[in-house]
């Protein structure tokens, strides 16, 4: 049975030899961070991923009540900042359907990110200098094709043509194979994203190849394949003709709320060096 997952980490089987084109190291402090680099698309075909760099940040819970919440958020912020250009406007794109909780990570996160691109025009010289000094950031909640009649990649590409961002950060819910990673793992990569691919609803690719600017994808697994769950419990392969569906934890509202809060706080810190952790947490 093929593993249905968006996580590069779960595509790598330590028992197999992928050659010299896929590199993996482990590091981190508050998070366990697995850093995977795929040298070429040909190498990436071995695990079903395009070339690029994939970071997987693992913890026991993405909870604001954790004793290490500040350390996790600041570590996440540093990893996001390392993917970004030093200056220029950044477009934050919250992907997904806000009306369906497991798919609401993108909109919920985008709603907490500080939009600042308009401030220099709206505020006069000398007025609120701190706000005017912040990096230019635009925020878009794209919705899904069934709501808008437009592919997410089409919409974001049109916005990029107008505002000319230096980079796009796209936030989306993901699918995973391991139950323990639901709501506890963050993946980010510089290869872009195909919205819906983890649930067999693959839409147009959102990447530098399609929209012309670097795309950093950030996501958290919120659903898992039922056949995968059954196999993990029973240890047996499930017949291909058995009914299948995607399942999500019963506390998904809490998981989405906590994950969106941490990711948005990390993004705000990464984009605005003037902000302290307390500033970002209060937004």
BAVEXVO-43646 format. One record per residue: y, z, x of N, C-alpha, C in turn. Coordinates in steps of 0.2 Angstrom, whole numbers, plus 5000, padded with zeros to 4 digits. Each point is the difference from the previous one (the first is absolute). Layout:
N
YZXYZXYZX
...
! end
This chain:
283
499450005004500650004996500650005004
500549954999500650005004500450064999
500450035005500450054999500749984997
500250034995500649984997500550055002
500549985005500550055002500649965003
500550035000500749975003500150035007
499650055002500150045006499649965006
500449985005499749975006499550055003
500150075000499650045003499350004997
499949994994499450004996499649935001
500449955003499749945001499650005007
500250055004499750005006499350045000
499549985002499450035001499850025007
500050065002499950025007499449975003
499549984996499449985002500049925002
500549974998500149935002500449985005
499949955004500449985005500549944998
500750025000500549954998500349965005
499750015006500349975006500750035002
500349965005500650035003500749994996
499949974994500649984996500250064995
499650054999500250054996500050075004
500650035000500050065004500250064996
499750065001500150064996500150065004
500550044999500150065003500250064995
499950065002500150064996500550045003
500550034996500550045003500350044994
500550035001500450044994500050075001
500550034996500150075000499850034993
500550004996499950024993499549964996
500049935002499549964997499549985006
499449984998499649965004500149934999
500349975005500249935000499549955004
499749954996499649955003500549945001
500149985006500449945001499649945002
499949954995499649945001500549945001
499849965005500449945002499549945000
500149954996499649944999500449945004
499849975005500349965004500249934997
499549984996500149934997499750004993
500249954996499749994993499249995001
499849965005499349995001499650065001
500350055004499750075001500050034994
500550004996500150034994499549984994
499849945001499549974995499350055000
499950035006499450045000500050064996
500650024998500150064995500449984994
500249944999500349984994500850025000
500350005006500750025001500349955004
500749994999500449955004500250045006
500249965005500250045007500650044998
500050055004500650055000499850075002
500450054999499950075002499950044993
499550045000499850044994500050075002
500450054997499950075001499850034994
499550045001499750044995500150085001
500450034996500250075001499650044995
499650055002499550044996500250075000
500050034995500150074999499550034994
500150064999499650034995500349994993
500750005000500449994994500749985002
500349954996500749995001500450044995
500050065001500350054995500650035003
500550004996500650035002500050085001
499450034997499950075001499650025007
499849945003499750015007500450045005
499750045004500450045005500249955005
499749945001500249955005500449944997
500350014994500349954996500649965004
500450055003500649975004499749965006
499550035004499749975006499749934998
499650004994499749944998500649944998
500550024997500549964998500449975006
500150045004500449985006499649965005
499350015000499549965004500049934996
499950004994500049944996500749965001
500550035000500749975001500049965007
499850045005500049975007499549945000
499550004997499549945000500349944996
500450014994500349954997500649975004
500450055003500549975004499849965006
499450015003499849965005499849934998
499949984994499949944997500649964999
500650034999500649974998500549985005
500449944999500549985005500550065000
500450005006500550055001500550004995
500249944998500650004995499949954995
500549994996499949954994499850034994
500249974994499850034994499249994999
499750054996499350014999499950004992
499649964998499849994993499450044998
500150054996499450044998499749974993
499449985000499749974994499450044997
500150034994499550044997499649964996
499449985002499549964997499650044995
499849974994499650034995500350014994
499650034995500150014993500250074999
500650024998500250074999499750034994
499749954995499750034994499350025001
499749985006499350025001500050045006
499850074999500150055005499749985007
499449985001499749985006500349955004
500449964996500449945003500750015001
500250074999500750014999500350035007
499650005005500350025007500649975002
500049935000500649965002500650024996
500049994994500650014996500250085001
499650045000500250085001500350015006
499749975006500350015006500749965001
500049944998500749975000500550034996
499850044995500550034996500350065004
499750025005500250065004500449985006
500049945002500349975006500749994999
500450025005500850005000500249935001
500349974995500349935000500750015003
500249965005500650015004500449945001
499749944999500349945002500749994997
500150024994500749994996500550055003
499950055004500450055001500649985004
499949965005500649985004500549964996
499849964995500449964996500450054995
499650054997500350044994500450055003
499950035006500450055002500549985005
500650024999500649985005499950045007
500449975005499950025007500350084999
499650045004500250075000499750044994
499749974995499850034994499250015001
499850065000499350015000499749975006
500350015006499849975006499250005002
499750064998499350015001499649954996
500249994994499649954996500149935002
500649995003500149935002499749995007
499850055003499649995007499349994999
499750014994499349994999499849935001
499449995002499749935000500049964994
500149945000500049964993499350004998
499850024994499450004997500149984992
499549954998500049984993499350024998
500050014993499350024997499949964994
499449975000499749964994499450034997
499950014994499450014996499849944997
499549965003499949934998499650004993
499650054998499649994994499449965002
499649974995499449965001500149944996
499649955002500049934997500050014993
499650044997499950004992500650034997
500550035004500650034997500649955001
500049975006500649965001499949925000
499349985000499949935000500249975007
500150045005500149985007499550035005
499849965004499650035006500550055004
499750065002500450045004500349975006
499649965003500249975006500649954999
500049964994500549964998500750044999
499950064997500650044999500350025006
499650035004500250035007500349955004
499749945000500249945004500749984998
500250004994500649984997500550055002
499950074999500450055002500250005008
499549985004500150005007500449945002
500049944996500449955002500850024998
500150044996500750024998500250055005
499750065001500250055004499950005007
499549965002499849995007499950075004
499450034997499850065004499749995006
500050055005499749995006499350025000
499850034994499350024999499950024993
499350004998499950024993499450065001
500150054996499550055000499750004993
499449984999499649994994499650064999
500050034994499650064998499649984995
499350025000499649984995499450055000
499750004994499350045000499549965002
499550035003499449975004499450024997
499449975001499350014999499750035006
499550045000499650035005499350004999
499650015005499350014999499750075000
500450045004499850075000500450054995
499650044996500350044996500550055003
499950025006500450055003500749975002
500149945000500649975002500549994994
499750014994500549994994500550055000
500649975000500650055000500150045006
499649995006500150045006500249965006
500049934999500049955006500649964999
500449985005500549955000499849955005
500149934998499949955004500749965001
500249985006500549965001499949945005
500349954999499849945004500649955000
500049965005500549955001499849934998
499449994997499749944998500249984993
500350044996500249994993499550024996
500049974993499550034995499949944995
499450004997499949964994499950054994
500550014996499950054995499449984995
499750064999499449994995499449985003
499949995007499449985003499550055000
500150065000499550055000499650014993
500349974995499750014993499949934997
499949955005499849934998500549974996
500750015001500549974996500549985005
499849965005500449985006500549954998
500750025002500649964998500249975007
500649964999500249975006500250055006
499849985006500150045006500750015001
500250065002500750025001500050025008
500249965004500050015007500649965003
500050005007500549975004499949924999
499449984999499849935000500349974993
500050044995500249984993500850014999
500350055002500750024998500449995006
499849995006500449995006500350065004
499850064998500350065003499450055001
500050045005499450055001499950044994
499350014998499950044994499550065002
500250064999499650065002499850024993
499350015000499750024994499850075000
500150044995499850075000499750024994
499450035000499650014994499650065001
499850034994499550054999499449984995
499450025002499549984996500050044993
500049974995500050044993499449984996
499649955002499449984996499449995004
499450004997499449985004499549974996
499649955002499649964997499450054997
499849994994499550044997499350005003
499849935002499449995004500050045006
500650005003500050045007499950074999
500350034995499950074998499350014999
499749964996499350014998499550005006
500249955004499650005007500150065004
500650025001500150065004499750064997
499950014994499650064997499349995000
499749944999499349994999499749985007
500449975004499749975006499749934999
500049974994499649944998500549954998
499849935002500449954998500049994992
500649984997500049994993499949924999
499649994995499949934998500649964999
500049945002500749964999500249994993
499550004996500149984993500250074996
500050055003500250074996500849994999
500250034994500750014999500450035005
500649985001500450035006500750014997
500450055004500750014998500350045006
500650004999500450045005500150074997
499950055004500150074998500650045004
500350054997500550035003499950084999
500350045004499950074999500350034994
499850054997500350034994500750035001
500150025006500750025002500449955003
500049944998500349945003500850014999
500250034995500750014999500350045005
499750065002500250045006499949965006
499549975001499949965007500649955001
500149964994500649955001500650045001
500250054997500650045001500150025007
499550035002500050035007500149945005
499649955000500049955004500649965000
500349994994500749965000500550045003
500050074999500550045003500050005008
499450015003499950005007500249935003
499849944997500149945003500849984999
500350024994500749995000500450045004
499850065001500450045005499949985007
499449975002499949975007500449945001
500049964995500449945000500850015001
500250054996500750025001500250035007
499550045002500150025007500049955005
499549954999500049945005500649965000
500349994994500549955000500750035002
500150074998500650035001499950065005
500249985006499950055006500550064999
500549994996500550064999499750054995
499549984996499750054995499650055004
500050064997499550055002499450004995
499550045002499450004995500350034994
500450065000500250034994500449954996
500449965003500449954997499649954996
499549975004499549954997499650034994
499850065001499650034995500450014993
500650015001500450024994500249944996
499949945003500249934996499649994994
! end
